[in-house]
Amino acid sequence: MKLSVDALLFDNDGTLVSSMDSVHRCWSRWAEEYGVTEAFAEVELHGRPAADIVADLLPVERVPEALARIEELETQDVSGVVLLPGTRALLDSLPADRWAVVTSATRKLAEARLAAVGIRPKHLITADEITRGKPDPEPFLLAAQHLGVDPARCAVFEDAPAGLAAGRAAGATTVALTTTAPAEELVADVIVPDLSAVSAQATADGVEITTAG
């Protein structure tokens, strides 16, 4: 399939990189420290801001301290963060002003994970810049604004249902990756195994994307 867009908006964890080993280590330790291991087992973790996860598990007065602790744990542990297939080739084919990373992580954590694999995006939207996280469209709308493009002329690349819902709500074309969830759990315009199935060519008017799934 071919898509003509003005910009590409990428989720980070599960889309560009895999940090699942670190995520599970850090959040499991955090849950033990805060005595919420049983409740934590029932919480949806992937693709959501840490602030939302912590708010689901702890009283409001404990949230600020608990948020600082999980960020400390995750920022200090980027061991095992790896590029997912196709990431490097695709990003290297794109002009810096034609793509952005849009993540539910904080800026400090996102920069630590991206630096661990040698990715330094010119445009990075994190949990620190928004008031409503995915599945709300705000993160992708803000990314489009930073790039100076119409959200409807963007392609959103996501592996999580919440992120895909945010992309749809923003009016973007959605491309789902089955790196984390099976295809039957993902609602998107295009579904591919990972970014190795995606190529891009910059044009005078934007970017032409070719997918093979």
C-alpha positions as CSV (number, residue, x, y, z in Angstrom):
1,M,0.0,0.0,0.0
2,K,1.2,3.5,-0.8
3,L,0.4,6.6,1.4
4,S,1.2,10.2,0.7
5,V,1.6,12.3,3.9
6,D,3.3,15.4,5.1
7,A,4.8,13.9,8.2
8,L,5.3,10.6,10.2
9,L,4.5,10.5,14.0
10,F,6.0,7.6,15.8
11,D,5.3,6.1,19.2
12,N,8.5,5.1,20.9
13,D,8.3,2.0,23.1
14,G,7.0,-1.0,21.1
15,T,7.3,1.0,17.8
16,L,10.8,2.3,17.5
17,V,12.4,0.5,20.4
18,S,11.7,-2.3,22.8
19,S,12.2,-1.5,26.4
20,M,9.9,-4.1,27.8
21,D,12.6,-5.8,29.9
22,S,13.3,-2.6,31.7
23,V,9.6,-1.6,32.0
24,H,8.7,-4.9,33.7
25,R,11.8,-4.9,36.0
26,C,11.2,-1.3,37.1
27,W,7.4,-1.4,37.5
28,S,7.5,-4.7,39.3
29,R,10.0,-3.3,41.8
30,W,8.0,-0.1,42.1
31,A,4.8,-2.1,42.8
32,E,6.5,-4.1,45.6
33,E,7.9,-0.9,47.2
34,Y,4.4,0.6,47.3
35,G,2.6,-2.5,48.3
36,V,0.3,-2.7,45.2
37,T,1.5,-5.8,43.5
38,E,-1.9,-7.5,43.4
39,A,-3.7,-4.4,42.0
40,F,-0.8,-3.7,39.7
41,A,-1.3,-7.1,38.0
42,E,-4.7,-5.9,36.8
43,V,-3.6,-2.5,35.4
44,E,-3.1,-1.9,31.7
45,L,0.6,-0.8,31.5
46,H,1.6,-0.4,27.9
47,G,1.1,2.8,26.0
48,R,-0.2,4.9,28.9
49,P,1.5,7.7,30.8
50,A,3.0,6.8,34.2
51,A,0.8,9.5,35.8
52,D,-2.3,7.6,34.8
53,I,-1.0,4.3,35.9
54,V,0.1,5.6,39.3
55,A,-3.2,7.4,39.8
56,D,-5.1,4.1,39.2
57,L,-3.1,2.5,42.0
58,L,-2.5,5.0,44.8
59,P,-4.3,7.8,46.7
60,V,-3.9,11.2,45.2
61,E,-1.6,12.5,48.0
62,R,1.0,9.8,47.2
63,V,1.1,10.3,43.4
64,P,3.8,12.9,43.1
65,E,6.3,11.0,45.2
66,A,5.4,7.7,43.5
67,L,5.8,9.3,40.0
68,A,9.2,10.6,40.9
69,R,10.2,7.1,42.1
70,I,9.2,5.3,38.9
71,E,10.9,7.8,36.7
72,E,14.1,7.4,38.8
73,L,13.9,3.6,38.5
74,E,13.3,3.7,34.7
75,T,15.8,6.4,33.8
76,Q,18.5,4.5,35.7
77,D,17.7,1.2,34.0
78,V,17.9,1.4,30.2
79,S,19.7,-2.0,30.0
80,G,18.2,-4.1,27.2
81,V,16.6,-1.2,25.3
82,V,17.0,-2.2,21.6
83,L,16.0,-0.9,18.3
84,L,13.1,-2.8,16.7
85,P,13.5,-4.1,13.1
86,G,13.4,-1.5,10.4
87,T,13.7,1.5,12.8
88,R,17.1,2.7,11.8
89,A,16.6,2.4,8.0
90,L,13.3,4.1,8.1
91,L,14.4,7.1,10.2
92,D,17.6,7.5,8.2
93,S,15.5,7.9,5.1
94,L,13.4,10.8,6.5
95,P,14.3,14.5,6.7
96,A,14.4,15.7,10.3
97,D,11.4,18.0,9.9
98,R,9.2,15.3,8.5
99,W,8.9,13.1,11.6
100,A,8.5,13.2,15.4
101,V,8.5,10.9,18.3
102,V,5.3,11.0,20.4
103,T,5.6,9.1,23.6
104,S,3.7,8.7,26.9
105,A,7.0,8.7,28.8
106,T,8.5,11.8,30.4
107,R,11.1,13.8,28.5
108,K,13.9,12.6,30.8
109,L,13.0,8.9,30.4
110,A,12.3,9.2,26.6
111,E,15.6,10.9,26.0
112,A,17.4,8.2,28.1
113,R,15.9,5.4,26.1
114,L,16.4,7.0,22.7
115,A,20.0,7.9,23.6
116,A,20.6,4.3,24.5
117,V,20.0,3.3,20.9
118,G,21.5,6.4,19.2
119,I,18.2,8.1,18.2
120,R,18.1,11.9,18.7
121,P,14.9,13.2,17.1
122,K,14.6,16.9,16.3
123,H,10.9,16.8,17.4
124,L,10.0,14.9,20.6
125,I,6.6,15.2,22.3
126,T,6.5,13.7,25.8
127,A,4.2,13.4,28.8
128,D,5.6,16.7,30.1
129,E,4.2,18.7,27.2
130,I,0.6,17.5,27.4
131,T,-2.4,17.6,29.8
132,R,-4.2,14.5,28.4
133,G,-2.4,11.4,27.3
134,K,-3.3,8.7,24.8
135,P,-6.0,7.7,23.9
136,D,-6.7,11.4,23.8
137,P,-5.5,12.9,20.5
138,E,-3.7,15.8,22.2
139,P,-0.1,14.3,21.9
140,F,-0.5,13.8,18.1
141,L,-2.2,17.1,17.6
142,L,0.7,18.8,19.4
143,A,3.2,17.0,17.3
144,A,1.5,18.0,14.1
145,Q,1.6,21.6,15.3
146,H,5.3,21.4,16.1
147,L,5.9,20.2,12.6
148,G,3.6,22.8,11.0
149,V,1.4,20.2,9.3
150,D,-2.3,19.3,9.2
151,P,-2.9,16.2,11.5
152,A,-5.0,14.7,8.7
153,R,-1.9,14.7,6.6
154,C,0.1,12.7,9.1
155,A,0.7,9.0,9.5
156,V,0.7,7.7,13.1
157,F,2.8,4.5,13.8
158,E,1.7,2.7,17.0
159,D,1.7,-0.7,18.6
160,A,-0.8,0.0,21.4
161,P,-4.6,0.2,21.1
162,A,-4.6,3.5,23.2
163,G,-2.1,5.1,20.8
164,L,-4.0,4.0,17.7
165,A,-7.2,5.4,19.2
166,A,-5.4,8.7,19.8
167,G,-4.2,8.7,16.2
168,R,-7.7,8.1,14.8
169,A,-9.1,10.8,17.1
170,A,-6.5,13.2,15.7
171,G,-7.7,12.5,12.2
172,A,-4.4,10.9,11.1
173,T,-3.8,7.8,9.0
174,T,-2.9,5.0,11.4
175,V,-0.4,2.3,10.9
176,A,-0.4,-0.5,13.5
177,L,2.6,-2.7,14.4
178,T,2.0,-6.2,15.8
179,T,5.2,-6.0,17.9
180,T,3.2,-6.0,21.2
181,A,-0.4,-7.0,20.5
182,P,-1.9,-9.4,17.9
183,A,-3.5,-7.9,14.8
184,E,-7.0,-8.7,15.9
185,E,-6.6,-6.3,18.9
186,L,-5.5,-3.4,16.7
187,V,-7.8,-1.0,14.8
188,A,-5.9,0.8,12.0
189,D,-5.8,1.8,8.4
190,V,-2.8,-0.4,7.8
191,I,-1.3,-3.3,9.9
192,V,2.3,-4.4,9.5
193,P,4.6,-6.7,11.5
194,D,7.1,-4.0,12.3
195,L,8.9,-1.0,10.6
196,S,10.9,-3.3,8.4
197,A,7.7,-3.6,6.3
198,V,7.7,0.2,5.8
199,S,9.8,2.3,3.5
200,A,9.6,6.0,2.8
201,Q,10.7,8.5,0.1
202,A,10.8,12.2,0.7
203,T,9.2,14.2,-2.1
204,A,8.8,17.9,-2.9
205,D,5.3,17.8,-1.3
206,G,5.9,15.5,1.7
207,V,6.7,11.8,2.1
208,E,5.5,8.8,0.1
209,I,5.2,5.7,2.3
210,T,5.1,2.1,1.0
211,T,4.0,-0.7,3.3
212,A,4.1,-4.4,2.9
213,G,2.3,-6.5,5.5
